[in-house]
Amino acid sequence: MNFDIYHNREKEGSVKWHLMREKKPTVGDDIIPMTVADMDFETDQAIKDGLCKYINETILGYTLATDEYLDTIVDYYEKNFKTTIKKEHIVTSAGIVPAIFSCLRAFTNENDGIMIFTPVYPQFSNAIKQTNRTLVACPLVYEDNQYFIDFELFEQLAKKEENKLLIFCNPHNPSGRIWTKEELARLDDICKANDIIVLSDEIHSDLMLYGNEHNPYFCISDHSCRNSVLMSAASKSFNIAGLKCANLVIKDPNLRDKYQAQMASQGIMGANMIGMKATELAYKYSRPWLKEVIKTIEHNFGLLKEFFGNYGDLFALYDSQATYLAWVNYRKFAEKVGITSEEIYDFLEDYDIFVHHGINFGEEGEYFMRINIGMPPHKCSEFLERFKKGLKERYDI
């Protein structure tokens, strides 16, 4: 396994390459965009070989989740999270984002309040707005470059009759914060007292850094098990997002029936057969590949820590516990050189650095940038060299 190979994905229709070229048509072919959250490592050979064999031997017709697939998901939860689920709890989807849309329609009504902890993955707010629900932001507390849930504020919001549901990101995107069992228990207590349904997006749960462990929301209590929908996928961790497959674990039969009825009313089927087979192969055979990916991500985080550490307090890199997403506070830098929160991106793009604007994660994300470092280490070093050159040439820093 060689994770230092550069692969230009532009001709493959990569979304982030397309966005970069659209923004700057003259950008060089050797530049990796660091915006959309997929990695620039080649897919594990075990997945590719398994898919080739499957396609050669299979009629590609309409397909349901097989017992082999469902058994693989059950086994995955048992081995990785020491928790038991049943096959009937699993509902497949073409992705977590479309599943969120369907959940909002299934469990809430138009104008109902939907709570999110901001800053957070932008598709949460998009789904709320697109389904004509009311976005209710509960800003995380940012203190000493760490995020904490404001439980007092959340409890106040949860008590309001119009607020019905929480979309939760566990671990947190964009920061990579892992929520502790104690935090999840307190969250569950508030949701139980106020009859709040929880959609827990746990798509990054395989990407634990530095030996950290993930805490699934539904494992906290009998109540959290019953009043939640846990959403996960192999797409982020095994880099197969283009195959459109996710799994929802809905243990409560009433919630599950409502969700499936909503899917049927929209004419939506579950995940496609190729995505399910790739997920099955990933969970069965690609854990060694994932371990090496995590080591590479940890190495890249080390490069960022060293780089930003050279600039004192001008930049603050969040101490991520999970994911390949770096969350960087640049407020003091912007204040020092006299630029706005958005003008920094013009500067970065002049030096062929394309990152995700923090304001997209909510107003609390202003003066932050999110950097996807799921890339070959030498490309990570190259981007930091361009950053260093730009700081020196433009601002003499």
C-alpha positions in Angstrom: 0.0 0.0 0.0 1.5 3.3 -1.2 -0.3 6.4 0.1 2.2 8.8 -1.5 1.0 8.4 -5.1 -0.6 11.5 -6.6 -3.7 10.8 -8.8 -5.3 13.6 -10.8 -9.0 13.1 -10.7 -10.2 15.9 -12.9 -11.1 13.8 -15.9 -13.0 11.4 -13.6 -15.6 14.0 -12.9 -14.4 14.7 -9.3 -16.7 17.3 -7.8 -13.9 19.1 -5.9 -11.7 19.3 -9.0 -14.6 20.7 -11.0 -15.2 23.4 -8.4 -11.5 24.3 -8.3 -11.2 24.6 -12.1 -14.5 26.6 -12.2 -13.0 29.0 -9.7 -9.6 29.3 -11.3 -9.3 27.9 -14.9 -5.6 28.4 -14.9 -4.8 26.3 -11.9 -2.1 23.7 -12.5 -2.7 20.0 -13.0 -0.6 19.1 -10.0 -2.8 20.9 -7.5 -5.1 19.0 -5.1 -8.3 20.9 -4.0 -8.9 20.6 -0.2 -12.6 21.4 -0.1 -15.1 18.5 -0.5 -14.6 15.7 2.0 -13.3 12.7 0.1 -9.7 11.5 0.1 -7.1 11.4 -2.6 -5.9 7.9 -1.9 -6.4 5.0 -4.3 -9.3 2.7 -3.3 -8.1 -0.5 -1.6 -7.3 -3.3 -4.0 -9.5 -5.7 -2.1 -12.5 -3.6 -2.9 -11.6 -3.1 -6.6 -10.8 -6.8 -7.1 -14.0 -7.9 -5.3 -16.2 -5.5 -7.3 -14.7 -6.8 -10.6 -15.4 -10.4 -9.6 -18.9 -9.5 -8.4 -19.8 -7.7 -11.7 -18.4 -10.5 -13.8 -20.6 -13.1 -12.0 -23.8 -11.1 -11.3 -26.8 -10.0 -13.2 -27.1 -6.3 -12.4 -30.9 -6.1 -11.9 -33.0 -4.6 -9.2 -31.5 -5.8 -5.9 -32.4 -5.7 -2.2 -29.9 -5.9 0.6 -28.8 -9.5 0.9 -28.5 -11.5 4.1 -24.8 -11.5 3.5 -24.7 -7.7 3.4 -26.9 -7.3 6.4 -24.8 -9.9 8.4 -21.7 -7.9 7.5 -23.2 -4.7 8.9 -24.3 -6.5 12.1 -20.8 -7.9 12.5 -19.3 -4.5 11.9 -21.2 -3.0 14.8 -20.4 -5.9 17.0 -16.6 -5.9 16.3 -16.1 -2.2 16.2 -18.5 -0.8 18.8 -19.3 -3.8 20.9 -23.0 -3.3 20.4 -25.7 -5.6 19.0 -28.1 -4.7 16.2 -30.5 -6.9 14.3 -30.8 -7.2 10.6 -34.3 -5.8 10.6 -33.0 -2.6 12.2 -31.0 -1.8 9.1 -32.4 0.4 6.3 -30.1 1.2 3.3 -30.0 4.6 1.6 -28.3 6.2 -1.3 -26.5 8.5 1.1 -26.8 10.2 4.5 -27.9 13.5 3.1 -30.9 12.2 1.2 -31.7 10.1 4.3 -31.8 13.3 6.4 -34.2 14.9 4.0 -36.5 11.8 4.3 -36.2 11.7 8.1 -37.3 15.3 8.4 -40.3 14.7 6.2 -41.1 11.4 8.1 -40.8 12.6 11.7 -41.7 16.3 11.6 -44.0 18.8 9.9 -43.4 22.0 8.0 -42.3 24.9 10.2 -41.3 22.5 13.1 -38.0 23.5 14.8 -35.0 21.4 13.9 -32.0 22.0 16.2 -28.3 21.8 15.2 -25.0 22.5 17.1 -23.2 25.1 15.0 -20.7 25.3 13.4 -21.6 22.1 11.6 -21.8 20.3 8.3 -23.6 22.7 5.9 -26.0 20.0 4.5 -27.8 19.9 7.9 -29.0 23.5 7.5 -29.6 23.0 3.8 -31.9 20.0 4.5 -33.8 22.0 7.1 -34.4 24.9 4.8 -35.2 22.8 1.7 -37.9 20.9 3.6 -39.5 24.1 5.0 -38.6 23.4 8.6 -37.3 26.0 11.0 -33.6 26.1 11.6 -32.8 26.4 15.3 -29.1 27.0 15.9 -27.6 26.0 19.3 -24.0 27.4 19.0 -21.2 25.3 20.5 -19.1 27.0 23.1 -15.7 27.8 21.7 -13.1 28.1 24.5 -9.3 27.7 24.5 -9.6 26.3 21.0 -12.0 23.6 22.1 -15.7 23.0 21.5 -18.3 22.2 24.1 -22.1 21.7 24.0 -24.0 24.5 25.7 -26.3 22.2 27.6 -28.2 25.0 29.3 -29.1 26.6 26.0 -29.9 23.3 24.4 -32.3 22.4 27.3 -34.0 25.8 26.9 -34.5 25.2 23.2 -35.6 21.5 23.7 -38.3 22.7 26.1 -40.0 24.8 23.4 -43.0 22.9 22.0 -42.2 23.8 18.4 -38.7 22.2 18.5 -39.0 18.5 17.6 -35.7 17.1 16.4 -31.9 17.4 16.7 -29.5 16.6 13.8 -26.3 15.6 15.6 -22.8 15.2 14.1 -20.8 12.5 16.0 -17.9 12.8 15.7 -18.2 16.5 14.9 -17.6 17.9 11.4 -15.7 20.2 10.9 -13.6 20.0 14.1 -13.1 16.2 14.5 -14.3 16.5 18.1 -15.3 13.2 19.7 -18.3 13.5 22.1 -17.7 11.7 25.4 -20.2 9.2 26.9 -20.9 11.7 29.7 -21.8 14.4 27.1 -24.0 12.0 25.2 -25.7 10.8 28.3 -26.6 14.4 29.3 -27.8 15.1 25.7 -30.0 12.0 25.9 -31.4 13.0 29.3 -32.5 16.4 27.8 -34.0 14.7 24.7 -35.8 12.2 26.8 -37.4 14.8 29.0 -38.6 16.8 26.0 -39.4 14.1 23.5 -36.8 15.1 21.0 -35.9 12.7 18.2 -32.1 12.5 17.3 -30.6 12.0 13.9 -27.0 11.0 14.6 -24.7 11.4 11.6 -21.8 9.1 12.4 -20.2 8.9 9.0 -16.7 9.7 10.3 -16.8 7.1 13.1 -14.2 4.8 11.5 -11.7 7.6 11.2 -10.5 7.7 14.8 -7.1 9.3 15.3 -4.4 8.6 17.9 -6.1 5.6 19.4 -9.4 7.4 20.3 -12.6 5.5 20.4 -16.0 6.4 19.0 -19.1 6.4 21.1 -22.3 5.6 19.1 -25.2 7.7 20.3 -27.7 4.8 20.4 -25.5 2.9 22.9 -25.9 5.4 25.7 -29.3 4.2 27.1 -32.5 2.3 26.3 -34.0 5.7 25.4 -31.3 6.8 23.0 -31.6 3.4 21.3 -35.4 4.0 20.8 -35.6 7.7 19.9 -32.7 7.9 17.4 -31.7 7.2 13.9 -28.0 6.3 13.6 -26.6 7.0 10.1 -23.3 5.6 8.9 -21.5 4.6 5.8 -18.2 3.3 4.5 -18.0 6.1 2.1 -15.7 8.5 4.0 -13.5 6.0 5.7 -12.9 3.7 2.7 -13.2 6.5 0.0 -16.2 5.0 -1.9 -18.6 8.0 -1.7 -19.3 7.8 -5.4 -21.0 4.5 -5.0 -23.9 6.0 -3.1 -24.5 3.7 -0.1 -25.3 4.4 3.5 -26.9 2.5 6.4 -29.5 3.7 8.9 -29.9 1.8 12.1 -33.5 2.4 13.3 -34.2 0.2 16.3 -37.7 1.6 17.0 -40.2 -0.1 14.8 -42.5 2.9 14.8 -39.8 5.3 13.6 -38.6 2.7 11.1 -42.1 2.3 9.6 -42.5 6.0 9.3 -39.2 6.4 7.5 -39.9 3.5 5.1 -43.4 4.9 4.4 -41.8 8.3 3.6 -39.3 6.7 1.3 -42.1 4.8 -0.5 -44.1 8.0 -0.9 -41.2 9.6 -2.7 -40.5 6.6 -4.9 -37.1 6.3 -3.4 -35.4 2.9 -3.1 -32.4 1.9 -1.0 -28.7 1.8 -1.8 -27.6 0.4 -5.2 -26.1 -3.1 -5.4 -22.6 -2.0 -6.3 -22.4 0.4 -3.4 -23.7 -2.3 -1.0 -21.1 -4.8 -2.3 -18.3 -2.3 -2.0 -19.4 -1.6 1.6 -19.5 -5.3 2.4 -16.0 -5.8 0.9 -14.6 -2.7 2.8 -15.9 -3.9 6.2 -14.7 -7.5 5.6 -11.3 -7.0 4.0 -10.1 -3.4 4.1 -9.4 -2.7 7.7 -5.6 -3.0 7.2 -5.8 -0.4 4.4 -7.8 1.9 6.8 -5.2 1.6 9.5 -2.5 2.8 7.1 -4.8 5.6 5.9 -5.2 6.7 9.5 -1.4 6.7 10.0 -1.1 8.9 6.9 -3.7 11.3 8.2 -2.0 11.5 11.6 1.3 12.3 9.7 -0.3 15.0 7.8 -1.8 16.5 10.9 1.7 16.6 12.3 2.9 18.6 9.3 0.1 21.1 9.9 0.8 21.4 13.6 4.5 22.1 12.9 3.6 24.6 10.1 1.0 26.7 12.0 3.1 26.5 15.2 5.7 28.5 13.4 3.4 31.5 13.3 2.7 31.9 17.0 -1.0 32.7 17.8 -1.9 33.9 14.3 -3.4 30.5 13.5 -5.0 28.0 15.8 -5.3 24.4 14.5 -8.1 22.5 16.3 -6.8 19.4 18.1 -8.8 16.9 16.0 -9.5 13.5 17.5 -11.1 12.1 14.3 -11.5 12.6 10.6 -9.1 13.9 7.9 -10.5 17.5 8.2 -8.4 20.2 9.8 -10.3 23.2 11.3 -8.1 26.3 11.5 -8.9 29.6 13.3 -7.3 32.5 11.4 -8.9 35.5 13.2 -5.7 36.9 14.7 -3.9 36.6 11.3 -6.8 38.5 9.6 -6.7 41.2 12.3 -2.9 41.5 12.0 -2.8 42.0 8.2 -6.1 43.9 8.0 -8.3 41.6 5.9 -11.8 40.4 6.2 -12.8 36.8 7.0 -13.5 36.2 3.3 -10.6 38.0 1.7 -8.2 35.4 3.0 -9.6 33.0 0.4 -8.7 35.3 -2.4 -5.1 35.3 -1.1 -5.0 31.5 -0.7 -6.4 30.9 -4.2 -3.7 33.2 -5.6 -1.3 30.6 -4.3 -3.4 27.6 -5.6 -4.8 26.8 -2.1 -8.5 25.8 -2.2 -10.2 25.1 1.1 -13.7 25.1 2.5 -14.9 28.5 3.8 -15.7 28.3 7.5 -18.8 30.6 7.2 -20.5 27.8 5.3 -20.8 25.9 8.6 -22.7 28.7 10.3 -21.9 32.2 11.4 -19.8 30.6 14.2 -17.5 29.3 11.5 -16.4 32.8 10.4 -12.7 33.2 10.6 -12.2 29.5 10.3 -11.2 27.4 7.3 -11.7 23.6 6.9 -8.8 21.8 5.1 -9.1 18.3 3.8 -5.8 16.6 4.4 -6.7 13.2 3.2 -4.0 13.3 0.6 -0.5 12.0 -0.1 2.0 13.5 2.4 4.2 15.1 -0.3 1.1 16.9 -1.6 0.3 18.1 1.9 3.9 19.4 2.2 3.6 21.1 -1.2 0.4 23.0 -0.1 2.1 24.1 3.1 5.1 25.4 1.1 2.8 27.4 -1.1 1.1 28.8 2.0 4.5 29.7 3.5 5.5 31.4 0.2 2.3 33.4 0.1 2.6 34.6 3.7 6.1 35.8 3.1 5.5 37.4 -0.3 2.1 39.0 0.4 2.4 39.9 4.1 6.1 39.5 5.0 5.3 37.0 7.7 
